[in-house]
Amino acid sequence: MQRAIGTISHLLKSKAFVNGEWVASSQSYDVSNPATNEKIGSVPAMSQSEVREAIATAGAAQMEWSLRTGNERGQVIRRWLDTVKGHRNALATLVTLESGKVLAEALGEVDYTASYLEWYAEAARRIYGEVIPAPSRDKQLLLYRQAVGPCALITSWNFPLALVIRKSAAALAAGCSVVVKPSEETPLSALALAELGEQAGIPRGVLNVVTSDRGGTPAVGEE
């Protein structure tokens, strides 16, 4: 397993991702391979107050991101797609180590993940409004779609890449900033996606990934 870990060391993160920075916490917990129980790495066991700060960060970044055109947001998501495709094998190896999927299925998940990024990169440019028939001649009804604000995204362990992207790419395309809380069993895949998102040029505070162990997750989820 150590040889496999060596091939993904550039994606293996031991800190959470908040406001464009890799941040530690006073507590951490180990992430293990479910097939062998060997340690893969460690990540922060963040507290409620630390997650609250991440939410505030997403709120501060929201306005500037939402004011970008759909085309501009789509270009960023497209670059994220390119970084994911460029690290296909490393991401699949990480999914296999962390979730226990066989490599063929993990490779399929990477491709599945990429398809969401491609879809929402195009969808960002097609967020159309509507003209609604008015009840009288002196009125005109127009519908504009606007970003709802920072989104909290909680994902499960069984698709550690695809579920993060399925939610976050949709939110980013719509103009929302996000705080992702991945499963405590598979946080490393989400952190790897944050690393690739940073490489793609996602602005500071727009994409945040917080981690917590099983004991702390219920309290963190209340935020």
C-alpha positions, 0 to 999 in steps of 0.5 A, a space after each residue: 500500500 505504501 507504494 500506492 500512497 507514494 503515487 498519489 502524494 501530490 493529492 494527499 492532504 492532511 489539512 482542511 481547505 478554507 478560504 483558499 488555504 490549507 488549515 489544521 486543527 487542534 485535533 485530528 483523526 486517521 483515515 484507514 484503508 477499509 480492506 487492510 485497516 492500514 493508515 492512509 493519512 490524517 485530517 483535521 477533526 474540526 470544531 463547530 467554531 472552525 466550521 462556522 468560520 468556514 461558513 462565514 468565509 463562503 458568505 464573504 466570497 459569495 457576492 463576487 462569485 455570483 456577479 461573474 457571468 455564467 460564461 466566466 463561471 463555466 470557464 473555471 469549472 471547465 478548468 477544474 474538469 481538465 485538472 480532474 482528467 489530468 489526474 485520472 489514475 491518481 484519483 482512482 487510486 485514492 478512491 480505491 485506497 480510501 473507499 475499498 472500490 476495485 480500481 476498475 470501478 474507481 476509474 469509472 467514478 473518475 469518469 462519472 465525476 468528470 461528466 458532471 463537471 462538463 455538464 455544469 461548465 456548459 449549464 452555467 452559460 444557460 441559466 435563463 430567465 423567463 417572460 411570464 404572460 401578465 394579467 393586464 396590458 400595463 404590466 410585464 412580468 420578468 423572472 430572473 434566476 439568482 444565486 441563493 447564497 452559500 451552500 452546505 454540501 454533505 456527502 456520503 462515502 460510497 461515491 467520494 468524488 462524484 457526490 462532491 462534484 455533483 453538488 458543488 459543480 451545480 452550486 458553483 455554476 449557479 453562482 453559489 459558494 460552497 462548504 463541503 463536509 465529506 464523509 468522515 470515512 472518505 475525506 481525502 478524495 474531497 480534499 484532493 478535489 479541492 487541491 485540483 479546484 485550487 489549481 483550476 483557479 476557483 477563487 478564495 472562499 468559493 470552495 471550502 472543504 471541512 472535515 470532522 471525525 464521527 464523534 464531531 460530525 453531528 455537532 458540525 452538521 448543526 452549523 
